[in-house]
Amino acid sequence: MQLINEISQLSTAEKILLVERIWEDIETSEVSISFSSEQEKEIKRRQQLYKSGKTTLHTWEEAKQEWKKS
């Protein structure tokens, strides 16, 4: 597949930018996403952890900065 071959030629930084742009495109599209029962359970579990203060959220920028440190 030509697209896969082109992607494999990109640098890691370019691949990350490509993935970011793909996610942005998905985010702005009006596609309905359905989850399996296992995924729903995991989402609810994580929501409970957040609501109970047992976990925190991080912005994408914070995550990227943390990743760059390692």
N, C-alpha and C positions, 0 to 999 in steps of 0.2 A: 504494500500500500504506500503510495507516494507521500502522503501526509506524515505517516509514521517515520518514514525515512528522513524527511525534512526535520521533524522534531528531534530525531536522534542526533542530528548534526548541530543542534543548538547547545550553547553553554548552559551550565546549571542555572546561572542567573537569568538567562533568557527563558529557560523552561519555567522557572518560578514566576516570572512576569506573565508568561503565557497562561499559566494556571490561574493566576490572580484575575486576568482579564476574562477568562472563561467563567470563573465564579461570579464576577460582576455581571456578565451577560446573563447567566442563569438567574441571578438575584433579581434582575429587572424584568425578566420574562414572566408571563402570567401562567406558569405551568403549575399544575396541582401535583403535589408530591404525597404519595400515600406511604405509610410505614407499616411494617409487619407488627404483629403483636409483641414480639420480642423487642423491637425498636421502640414501640410505644412504652413498654415497661421501663426500658432504660432511660428514656426521656423523662418519665415521671419520677424515677429514682433520683436522677440528677437534679430535677426541679426541687425535690424534697430536701436534698443536701444543701442546695442554695438557700432555700427558704429558712432552713434551720441554722444557717450560718456556719455549716461544716465545710463549706467550700467557697471559693471566690471566683469571680469572672475576670477575664483579662481581655483587653482590646487586641485587635489584630496587630496594631503597632507595638504593643508591649510584647506580644508573642514573637514578633519578628526580631525585636531588639534582643530578647533573651536568646533566641536561636543564633543570632550573630555573635554573641559572647562565647558560645561553645565551639 
